[in-house]
Amino acid sequence: MEDSSAAGGPTIRSDGPPRGEGPPIPETDQPQPWQAPRSRADRVAEQAALDCVEQGRKAEALKILMVAYGRPITAFSLRVVRNPEVAKDIHQQVFLAAFQGIDKFQRRSTLWSWLCGIAYHRCLDEVRRDRRAAVTADLDAFTALAGQPDPAIDVDGVAKRRALENCLGKLSAAVRSQLLMRCFLGLSYVEIGETTGDSHGTVQVRMSRVLPRLRRCLRGEGVAR
């Protein structure tokens, strides 16, 4: 998975609603095969961005990617690091890294999975840097950055969303990020494996084990499914 360090570059802001949907949580505690979630990759936006890069218009390419992917990248980062200010910093780091590295992108993956890989590593870097208990973000911050409740988990209402964030917070940052990459970002097991360095089979087994744990936690929080 390609990556590049973030240093220098323009100040970055992005808008636009999250895209794509993920799979529902299985109805029993027994591991069940999933129907692959719909990828959030926007092929039209990605081709437009790559065309801009080929024409030497990197800043315009970056704007296209920020509109397409800025909000889900920030929402993912927030759910991993659980600190709104740190999540915003990671957003900046991801797109600055993209600005610096996009002209070397070799098209072995989608730009979407490339950006997710950068976000994953930046999130874990921040978690390792600060071993203290993470700051639990206000629910309003999750709502503002993520938009509608996460369709991968299919919860609605303030109480249910709060229960979800509480349960996600009980997972390690690495496991939480991989779960979100699968359910929220729509990456395949292969793409997650390429990002994390694990085999796709290992990722699949890990997800089959963590989803029942998440369901049990949600039930304990009063969310019956």
C-alpha positions in Angstrom: 0.0 0.0 0.0 1.5 3.4 -1.0 1.9 6.2 1.5 3.9 9.3 2.0 4.7 11.5 5.0 2.8 14.8 5.6 4.8 18.0 5.6 4.0 21.3 4.1 1.2 22.0 1.5 -2.0 24.0 1.5 -4.6 24.3 4.3 -7.3 21.8 3.6 -11.0 21.7 4.2 -13.6 19.5 2.6 -17.3 19.1 2.4 -19.7 16.5 1.0 -21.8 13.7 2.4 -20.4 10.2 3.1 -21.1 7.6 0.5 -21.8 3.9 0.4 -23.3 1.4 2.7 -22.0 -1.5 4.6 -23.4 -4.9 5.8 -25.7 -5.3 8.7 -24.6 -7.0 11.9 -25.5 -10.7 11.8 -28.7 -11.6 13.6 -27.0 -14.3 15.8 -23.8 -14.6 17.7 -22.6 -17.3 15.4 -20.1 -16.1 12.7 -22.0 -15.7 9.4 -20.7 -14.9 5.9 -21.2 -11.3 4.9 -22.3 -9.9 1.7 -19.5 -7.6 0.7 -20.3 -4.0 1.6 -20.6 -1.5 -1.3 -17.3 0.2 -1.9 -17.2 4.0 -1.3 -14.7 4.4 -4.2 -15.9 7.0 -6.6 -14.5 5.9 -9.9 -15.6 9.0 -11.8 -14.0 11.4 -9.2 -10.9 9.3 -9.1 -10.4 9.3 -12.9 -11.0 13.1 -12.9 -8.3 13.5 -10.2 -5.8 11.3 -12.0 -6.5 13.2 -15.3 -5.7 16.4 -13.4 -2.4 14.9 -12.1 -1.3 13.9 -15.6 -2.0 17.5 -16.7 0.1 18.9 -13.8 -2.9 20.2 -11.9 -2.3 18.5 -8.5 -4.2 21.1 -6.4 -7.3 20.6 -8.5 -6.9 16.8 -8.2 -6.7 17.2 -4.4 -9.9 19.3 -4.3 -11.7 16.5 -6.2 -10.6 13.9 -3.7 -11.5 16.1 -0.7 -15.0 16.6 -1.9 -15.4 12.9 -2.6 -13.7 11.5 0.5 -13.0 14.2 3.0 -15.9 13.5 5.3 -15.7 9.7 5.6 -12.0 9.9 6.2 -12.5 12.4 9.1 -15.4 10.3 10.5 -13.3 7.2 10.4 -10.4 9.0 12.1 -12.7 10.3 14.8 -14.0 6.9 15.6 -10.5 5.5 15.9 -8.8 8.2 17.9 -11.9 9.4 19.7 -10.8 13.0 19.9 -12.3 15.6 17.5 -9.2 17.8 17.4 -6.9 14.9 16.7 -9.2 13.6 14.0 -9.2 17.0 12.3 -5.4 17.0 12.4 -5.4 13.5 10.8 -7.7 14.8 8.1 -5.1 17.4 7.3 -2.2 14.9 7.4 -4.0 12.5 5.1 -4.7 15.0 2.3 -1.3 16.7 2.7 0.3 13.3 2.2 -2.0 12.7 -0.8 -1.0 16.1 -2.3 2.7 15.2 -1.9 2.4 11.6 -3.1 -0.3 11.5 -5.7 2.0 12.1 -8.7 3.8 8.8 -7.7 0.6 6.8 -7.3 1.0 3.6 -9.3 -2.7 2.7 -9.6 -2.3 -0.7 -8.1 -5.4 0.1 -5.9 -8.1 2.7 -5.9 -7.2 6.2 -4.6 -9.9 5.5 -2.0 -8.1 2.5 -0.5 -4.8 4.4 -0.7 -6.2 7.3 1.3 -7.8 4.9 3.8 -4.4 3.3 4.2 -2.8 6.7 5.0 -5.6 7.5 7.5 -5.2 4.1 9.2 -1.5 4.5 9.8 -1.9 8.2 10.9 -4.6 7.1 13.4 -2.5 4.3 14.9 0.5 6.7 15.1 -1.6 9.1 17.1 -2.9 6.4 19.4 0.7 5.1 20.0 1.9 8.6 20.6 -0.6 9.2 23.4 -1.0 6.2 25.6 -3.3 8.0 28.0 -7.0 7.2 27.9 -8.5 8.6 24.8 -10.8 11.6 25.0 -14.3 10.5 24.3 -15.7 12.9 21.7 -19.1 14.4 22.2 -21.9 12.7 20.2 -22.5 16.0 18.5 -19.0 15.9 17.0 -19.6 12.4 15.6 -22.9 13.5 14.1 -21.4 16.6 12.6 -18.5 14.8 11.0 -20.2 11.5 10.1 -23.6 12.8 9.0 -26.3 10.2 9.3 -25.9 7.2 11.6 -23.5 4.5 10.3 -25.5 2.3 7.9 -23.0 -0.5 8.4 -24.3 -1.0 12.0 -27.8 0.2 11.2 -28.5 2.2 14.4 -30.6 5.3 14.7 -31.5 7.7 17.4 -29.2 9.5 19.8 -29.3 6.7 22.5 -28.4 4.0 20.0 -25.6 6.0 18.4 -24.1 6.7 21.9 -24.3 3.0 22.7 -22.5 2.2 19.4 -19.7 4.7 20.2 -19.4 3.3 23.7 -19.0 -0.2 22.4 -16.5 0.8 19.7 -14.5 2.5 22.4 -14.1 -0.8 24.2 -12.2 -2.3 21.2 -8.5 -1.7 20.7 -7.6 1.0 18.3 -6.2 -1.6 15.7 -9.3 -3.8 15.9 -11.7 -0.8 15.9 -10.0 0.6 12.9 -10.2 -2.6 10.9 -13.8 -3.1 11.8 -14.6 0.4 10.6 -12.5 -0.1 7.4 -14.7 -3.1 6.6 -18.1 -1.9 7.8 -17.9 1.9 7.5 -15.4 2.5 4.7 -16.4 -0.6 2.6 -12.9 -2.0 2.1 -12.5 -5.6 1.2 -10.6 -8.1 3.4 -7.8 -8.0 0.8 -7.6 -4.2 0.9 -7.5 -4.2 4.7 -4.8 -6.9 4.7 -2.7 -4.8 2.2 -3.1 -1.8 4.5 -2.3 -3.6 7.8 0.2 -6.2 6.7 -2.1 -9.1 7.7 -3.4 -11.8 5.4 -6.9 -11.3 4.2 -7.9 -14.6 5.9 -6.6 -13.3 9.2 -8.6 -10.1 8.8 -11.7 -12.1 7.9 -11.4 -14.3 11.0 -10.8 -11.3 13.2 -14.0 -9.6 11.9 -16.0 -12.8 12.4 -15.0 -12.8 16.1 -15.4 -9.1 16.8 -18.8 -8.6 15.4 -20.5 -11.0 17.9 -18.6 -9.1 20.7 -20.0 -5.9 19.4 -23.5 -7.2 19.3 -23.3 -8.4 22.9 -22.0 -5.1 24.0 -24.8 -3.3 22.2 -27.4 -5.5 23.9 -25.7 -4.7 27.2 -26.2 -1.0 26.4 -29.9 -1.7 25.8 -29.8 -1.9 22.1 -31.8 -5.0 21.1 -31.2 -6.3 17.6 
